[in-house]
Amino acid sequence: MKALAQLGKAILLSSHILTELSEMCTSVTVIERGKILGSGTVADVVKSVTPRARIYLRALAGPEAAERALLERPHVAGVRREREGVSFDLEGGEEELAQLVAELVRAELRIVELSPQVIDLEDIFLSLTEGKLQ
């Protein structure tokens, strides 16, 4: 399939094994019950599904303190504890992220890890189909 794609050939592939598809797809179309729910490049479909960035943050004070500090900030939604830190959705781009980090540092939240989380095809599919598997 990769050789055909390199020759400029379009390949239509249908599968429920989304992790394998994500390794070879340049564009996706999610179809449910004959209706197209989303279509485009993987990056474009991700942006249409979730215009927010998903971020993971770990602070020395622990997940409780990080969660409390994030819940008080604008542009932050969906704060949830995860592993030793918290993940959250950030509305906006790099400017909003830089502003958030500056505010957290001023609030003396000692950040030891801050990283974007990858949204994969399975996340896209579940979001578009609202998690209703058939």
Sequence and secondary structure as in RCSB ss.txt:
>XXXX:A:sequence
MKALAQLGKAILLSSHILTELSEMCTSVTVIERGKILGSGTVADVVKSVTPRARIYLRALAGPEAAERALLERPH
VAGVRREREGVSFDLEGGEEELAQLVAELVRAELRIVELSPQVIDLEDIFLSLTEGKLQ
>XXXX:A:secstr
 HHHHHTT       S HHHHHHH SEEEEEETTEEEEEEEHHHHHHHH  EEEEEEEETT HHHHHHHHHTSTT
EEEEEEETTEEEEEEES HHHHHHHHHHHHHTT  EEEEEE    HHHHHHHHTTT   
